[in-house]
Amino acid sequence: MTPKATLSVFLAGLLAAAALVSAVPARAQPQAPETLTGTLAKVRETGAITIGYRESSVPFSFLNARKEPIGYSIELCRALVTAIEDAVNKSLAIKWSPVTSDSRIDAVESGAVDLECGSTTNNLERQKRVSFSPTIFVSGTKVLVKKGSPIKSFRDLAGKRVAVTAGTTNEKTLRELSQKFKLGINLLVSRDHADSFGLVKSGQADAFATDDVLLYGLIARDAAKAEYEVVGDYLSYDPYGIMYRKGDAQLRKVINDTFQVLAEDGEIERQYKRWFLRKLPTGESINLPMSAQLEAIIQTMAVKAAE
């Protein structure tokens, strides 16, 4: 082989290697164990990470027939676990811990769970206690009623029994609306969304107020589209995020970098289609196209920040 041919083969090899590297998604860079802090140091030492999940937040975080946590938020958290494993250079066992709307923030703040993967609204009040990932969904409070109900808007809730779930922004929204407009709403506070929905099904409540996507999920899973409907305008704005402990700079970087890659790669959109547009493992389909707001958020998320 001539020197010129040898050089050509060498350059071709370099180009092929460069193409192969560029085709591999960016992964969290491993750090030396002695430089790890916060959650990364904790999971490196214990070899495990604890994920808080919800039992009935369809399709974000709920239980399948085998009582295993599944859903849109759960899959995004699994991607975060993979990135955290890369950052600490160690495989991690996942420990699953059920949380409710009322217990989830305490669970993160106390260290009982490392990531909370459900349907949690990111707002200024909660940011005083915990941190949030980039936005994974945008929702808002609406009202579920039995078809044929005279309730069509929040003003029709005057004097009515309305189920809400303890510890949610929806509970706070309904209390404020009732006070502001002197509606005299009788709030019935339940442990979780399935319990709140059960109050309407049993006739103990006239309506159930929570994020609209969760209402659609409950109706779909209960195969009750012919019996219930979601009515009225949005009563709040609720951007969802994955919760983790406040003040954890290393974990924040891993989470933000991972979401940038997931958005750029199209994985967030793929998971959205899987959980919101196709049939769920439990057989039902929510059939909820991605909103323009979430599309814009993901497009912005995909832009890599300057180093």
Salt bridges, closest charged atoms under 4 A:
GLU55 OE1 - ARG191 NH2 3.98
GLU68 OE1 - ARG66 NE 3.21
GLU75 OE2 - ARG78 NE 3.86
GLU75 OE1 - ARG274 NH1 3.79
ASP86 OD2 - ARG27 NE 2.72
ASP106 OD1 - ARG129 NH2 2.41
GLU109 OE1 - ARG129 NH2 2.72
ASP114 OD1 - LYS42 NZ 2.88
ASP114 OD1 - ARG245 NH2 2.61
GLU171 OE2 - ARG175 NH2 3.02
GLU176 OE2 - LYS172 NZ 2.76
ASP192 OD1 - ARG54 NH2 2.80
ASP206 OD1 - ARG161 NH2 3.13
ASP222 OD1 - LYS201 NZ 3.38
GLU229 OE2 - LYS152 NZ 3.54
ASP257 OD2 - LYS253 NZ 2.83
ASP265 OD2 - ARG270 NH2 2.56
GLU267 OE1 - ARG270 NE 3.01
GLU269 OE2 - LYS273 NZ 3.79
